[in-house]
Amino acid sequence: MGSPLDDLVRILDLEPIEVNMFRGRSPDESRQRVFGGQVAGQALVAAARTVDRGAVHSLHAYFLRPGDPTVPILYLVDRIRDGRSFTTRRVVAIQHGQAIFNLQASFHVREPGLDHQVPMPTGVPDPETLDDWATQIAKRRGRAPEDVGRPIDVRYVDPPAGAAEGPRRGRQLVWLRADGRLPDDPVLHACVVTYASDMTLLDTTTIPHGLDPYDPTVMMASLDHAMWFHRPFRADEWLLYDQGTPSTSGSRGLAFGFIYTRSGALAVSVVQEGLLRKVR
């Protein structure tokens, strides 16, 4: 049996079944719905498979319906535009004859230009000094989590959402990386970070309210997701995910994140809105 990261790489390797048409599968896990980061990562793979020049520089996506983890997902790619500098693709993910997700991605042939960025937070502990996700959850719940094996190694700088008593400032810092070495394909690294970007971001919206994302009375689901890829990175090297939330209202929470390389380069910016309800 391979590692969880091996499994993730396999599910990101979509099966081409016709021109502009790909089939993806879900891991054999006891989930009620497909993880949103998986669908986003697979859709980006489908888009990239139809692009000859350039690297992804942005994506905008909507989660339309819960995905069924027991059946394959069909990805249909619309080649909207092929330009000299920019290429645009639209991808619709379909299950049971209905769209469950759509994504629009733009690819850019890299060129020189002006350069500035928001600086990386300072005084952040090194990831090697922090507990891994399973250890932190075990301390929080008093028992080990059921899904100990994960493809992404996540290490919280501050206590994760729900771990501290009461509301606090709506910000969290997380180190993350693929839990193993990846091939050098930049598309794969972009897709793995797309997958990982959905793992902790929406939890940030619960922090100002003192809610626990694992509480069964808290309903959460991704609604839309946007990413901008600024500078080169490797998904199998430590990345600092600086996350915050400017607003929660009307049962929707908005969160943003900046993903930095360990050397301090701002690699990716992320914004996500999600459903956030107290069900009882």
N, C-alpha and C positions, 0 to 999 in steps of 0.2 A: 504494500500500500504506500502511496506517495504522501507527502506532507500536505497540510492545508493550502500552502502556497502553490504546490504542484497542481492541486485541484483547481485553484483559482486560475492559473495559467491555462489549464485545459478548457475551462468553461469560457475563457475569453477567446479561445481559438475556434471561431465560428465555422460552421459547415456551409460552404457555398452550395446552393441548390439550383440556382439559375442566375442569369445576369441581374445584378442589383438586388439579389435576394439571398438571405442567409438564415441559418437556423442555429439557435442557441439553446443550451440546456441549463438546468439549475443543479446545484450540488444535492446530493442525497442527504438532506437534513430534514428534521421535523419542524419545518416552518409553516405557518398558516398562509404566508404570502411571500412572494419573491422579494429579497432585499433590494431596495431601490438602487443602491450603488452598483449592484450586479447588472441591472438593466441598463443603467447609464453607461457603464463600462463596455458592455457588449454592443450597445448602439454606436458608441464611438468607434469600436473596432469595425463595425459594418461600414460606417462612413469612410474610415481611413482606407479600407480595402479597395475603395473605388477612386482614390486620389493618387495621382502620379507624382505631383510636385508639392512641396511645402509641408509644414508641420501644423498641427492644430494650434490655434491661438485663442479660440473661444468656443463655448458651447452654451446653448440655452435649451432647457428641457422642461416638460410638464409631465407629471405623473397623473395619469387619467383614471386608471382602475387598478385594483390590487392584482398582482401577477399570481398565477397558479403555478406553484413549484413542481407539480406532478406532470406537467406536459411541456413540450418544447415551446420556445418563443420564436416567431417568425419576424425577421427584420427586413423591411422593404426600404430601399434607398432611392431617393429622388435626386438626380444629378442637376441641381438647380443652376449652377454656374461654374464654368471653368475659365478663369481669367489668367492673365500673365503673372499677377502677384497673389491674387486671392482666389480660392476655390470654395464653393459653398455646397453643402449637402444637407438634405432633410431625411430623417429616418423615422419610420413609424414601426413600433413593435406591436405585434398582433397575437392574440390568443383567443380561441373559441370564436373566431370571426369578428372580434372587436379590438379596437386600438386600446392598448393599456398604457402607452407611453409614446411621446414624440420628442425628437431632438433635432435641433438645427446646429450644425457645426461649421466653422469657417477655418480654412487652412491658409497659411501665409508662407511665402518663400522668404526666408530670413534675409534682412537687409540692415545696413548700418543706420544709425540715427541718434537722436538725443537720448540721454539716459538719466533717470532719477528714480528714487523709490522711498517709501516709508521705511525707516530703519527697523531692524529686528529688535524685539525687546531685549533688554540687558538684565544681567543678574539671574538668569534662568539656570537652574541646576542641570548638569549633564544627564542625559537619559540613562547612562549606566548606573547612576546613583539612585534611580527611582525603581519602585516595584513595577513588575509587569502587570498587565490588565487582570489576569487570573488571580494574582496575589492580592491586588487591591480589592477586587470583588469579594474574594474569600474573607478578607478582613471586615468588609462592610456588611456582608450577609451572615458571617459566622460559618460559612461552608463554601466549598469550592464551586465555581460555576459549572453548569452541565457541559457547555460548549467551550472547554478549555483550549482546544486546538483552533487557532485562528490564523488566517493568512497574513494578517497585519499585526505587528507588534505595536501596541498602543500603551504609552506611559504618561499618566496624568501628572502635571507639575503640582496642581492644587487638588484637593479632594474632588472627585467627580460629582456631577449633579446628583443630588439626593443623599450624598454621603455626609454632609454637614448639617447641623441643626439650624433650621430657619432660613429665611431669604438672605442672599448676599449679592454682591455686585455681579452683574450679568456678563462675566468674562471667564474664559478658561484657556489654559495653555496645555497643549498635548504634544508630546513627541510621538512620531509614528514612522514606521518603515515596513517594507515587505519583510516577512519573517524568513529570510533566506536570500540567496543570490538569484538575480534575474538575468536573462540574456540581455544583450546590449541594444535591442530594438527600442528606439525612442517611443514608438507608438505604444508598445506594451507598457512602458513606464508611465506614459500619460494616462492610459486606461486603468492601471493599478491605482494611481493617485486619484482618479475620478471615482473609483470604487471606494477608496479609503475616505475620501472627503465627505461621504454621506454617513460615516459611522458615528461621529460624535457631535456634529454641528448643531443639529436640531435640539439636542439635549441642553444646549446653552440657553435656550428660551425658557427652560423651567427653573433656572438658578435664581432669578430675582423673586420667584414665588415660593421657593423652598420645596418644590415638588421633586419627587423621585421618578425618573423615566421608567423604572422597572415596576412601579406601583400599578397594579391592574386597574385602578380607578382613573389612571391617566391615559388618555388615548392620544397617540401621536402618529402622524404619517406625513411623509414628504409630499408637497404639492408642486413646487417647481424648484429648479436648480440651475445656477449659472456659474460658469468658470471662465477665467481668463488666464492663459498660460504666457508668462512674461519672459522667463529665462530658463536655460537648461537645468535639469536636475536628474537625479537617479532615485527611483522609488525604493530601492533597496539600501539607501543610505539615510541616516536620520534626518527628518524634516520636522521643523517646529510649526505647529498649527495654532496660531493665535486667533481665538474665536471670541466674538462678542454678539450682543443682541441689542438693537436700538429700540425695538417695539414688540409688544404682544397685545393684540386686541381682537375682539370679534372672533375668538376661537382660532386665531392664526398668529403664529409667532415668526418673526423675521430674525435671521442670524447671518453674520458675515464672518469670513475667516481669511487670514493671510498665511500662506504656507511658505516658509523660509528654508533654504538649505542651511546646513550647519555652519557654513562659512558666512552666513548673513545675507545672501542674495534672496530677494523676493521672487519666488518662482511662480506662484499661482495665487490668484485671488478668487474667492468663492462667496456667493450669496445664495441663501436658501430660505424659502418660506414653507412652513409646514402647519398642518392641523395640530391644535393643542386644545384638548377638551378634558374637563373633569366629568366623568360619566356618572358618578354617584358620590 
